[in-house]
Amino acid sequence: MMYFFPRRTSWTYRSIRMKLQSLPQHFCKHCVRGYRVLLENEWMRYCFLFVCLCSVCYLLFGWIISRDSCFEWEIRTSLCNDYQNGLVAGSLCYNLCIEKSVPLSSCINRDDQFSMFRWSNILFKALNPDKHKLLEVSNPVWDGMSKADFISLLEKHFAQLLGNKDHSYLILRAFEFADFNRNNELTYAEARSMWELLQIQEFQILFIFQDNTVFPQLNSTCGSMFGYETAYQQILYNKNQSTYLESIFPNSYQWSLPDFPRRAHIALGLLEYIFATMETDNTKFYMCDFSPQNFGYNQYYEMKVTKFDGIVSETVLNKTMSTKTCEKDSDCVYGDICHSTCNLVTGKCNSIDEMYTPDFIKVCHVLQDYLLYDMPIKVKYLLSHLVADCIRMGNKMSTKTRETIAVDQNIIHDRLNEILWNELKYADNKFLTRPTKKPPVLI
């Protein structure tokens, strides 16, 4: 029995293998036979052809949609036609339309307003075709418009946006930015393009804060499309992840954070952001959707604001509040955290409350989760107490005057700056070293 068992097993294996090998052949024969029977009926023949045609059209249409999900072809065609007809201008137009060296094929996202593309380390945002048509209708720029008329138009626009204050520096920068060919003269295409850009809220914020390093730098424009440097990391952290790991370890979001010297350098950028929005071009700004997901950092661990749609000037915020009808205080909310009180006599919202929680206190809450994790023992006591004092300052706002709060804020801010900079002096700061070769810039 010992001698015949292996042979019997091998023959069984061979027979099974031969049957398996013949299965595709039998299957193909049945398919061909069924296909011939199907085509013998003329009606079935037409149905089969119709199904094949519909399948091909469906696949082709799906491929076109997935390939151009951000209206790349329509946006590029519209911009280049307007550029060739002298209707738009910008430092990007030549590269986009003539040299065709800037591709818009890498679609990142598309929302109700923008289509977003990425090329190298630049993020391009273009208005969707329907939004761009609405913008063109309300354009007050005309052909042959003089420099004085355009500056007057800019003065009115910035007065509505930032209040009736001196904005001469901002107006001069806007004119120089609009003069794309740098000849100190303004063509219709240049004036028209600049005006369209200034109607976009995200571009307004980027343009106003161009002198501040915590905001991304504008790279290039073409008509109403603009590009700016994108952050290496788009968010600082996400504390509210609904994962199994988070339910077991509530601080698991901190495990992937950079080491302390890099976080200290990012934290300095957060502190710089506070004073940038506190007074820029004689205007105060509010971030009405404050979140650690609104901030990121580049490859040199410099903090960058990554979301701008929640940032609004005090003038625009108060105007928006004054147009809101209300019955109670909870009706007077802008974004997530900007709120005021309801005037029951007029049924309108009052201006932003003077006791509004400063952004500095909100930043301290971010620092508590982001900076105080896994930090060196020698600075743990000082930093934890400073951040705790800052958070407690927010709880005592009702008992302090606005001037007292500003003084306390400056003291804590300066002390935090001093400790973090002193810590960075003795840390390994190779991540701060920039390469000698600069990235390509189109403007």
Disulfide bonds with the S-S distance in Angstrom:
Cys70-Cys107 1.80
Cys80-Cys97 2.17
Cys93-Cys222 2.07
Cys288-Cys338 1.95
Cys326-Cys342 2.10
Cys332-Cys349 2.10
Cys364-Cys390 1.97
